[in-house]
Amino acid sequence: MGCKERKNDVESCVCDILRDIKAAQDDVVGNNCCDSGCRQSIDDLVGGAGGGNGRDTIPVILYCEGTCKPFKGFGGKRCENGSDDFDVKESFFFRVKDVDDDCCATLELLLSPSEDDKHDCKLDCPAEQCTEDLSSTGICITVDLNCFCHVTCLPAISAMF
């Protein structure tokens, strides 16, 4: 079923998956036939083939409704020097922090150390290089999950520091 056919539904598949990811990540921190995908990533995180190995995050990529292009989020935080300056980061990779009943989600931007220095996050790299060093930034954005038609779940990683 496509996005336009789901407009009258209360929930969306993207919202449902991100709720599942949030619950699984919470279980780790405080069998599907697919080799990869959202269900496999959730299984790996909570005790499947790779469970119990210190992984705490399922990185996700969201695709905008209408364009089918990956969503790039932007967020900022104050610089650590105590000034009023702030540093803006951008990323295609997110960690689910919360999903409310209205399908509004709080997502944390995930960056690799090299992307953090360059302020440039790209999707045109081999998967293992894109995700192996992703880490938490503490920068969160709020999105309406009803604006997305597709979610890609990457293999579970350890992103929290």
HELIX and SHEET records of a PDB file:
HELIX    1   1 LYS A    4  ARG A    6  5                                   3    
HELIX    2   2 CYS A   13  VAL A   28  1                                  16    
HELIX    3   3 CYS A   38  VAL A   46  1                                   9    
HELIX    4   4 PRO A  113  LYS A  118  1                                   6    
HELIX    5   5 ALA A  127  THR A  131  1                                   5    
HELIX    6   6 LEU A  145  CYS A  147  5                                   3    
SHEET    1   A 2 VAL A  60  CYS A  64  0                                        
SHEET    2   A 2 PHE A 148  CYS A 153 -1                                        
SHEET    1   B 2 GLY A  73  ARG A  78  0                                        
SHEET    2   B 2 PHE A  86  SER A  91 -1                                        
SHEET    1   C 3 PHE A  94  VAL A  99  0                                        
SHEET    2   C 3 CYS A 104  LEU A 111 -1                                        
SHEET    3   C 3 SER A 135  ASP A 144 -1                                        
END                                                                             
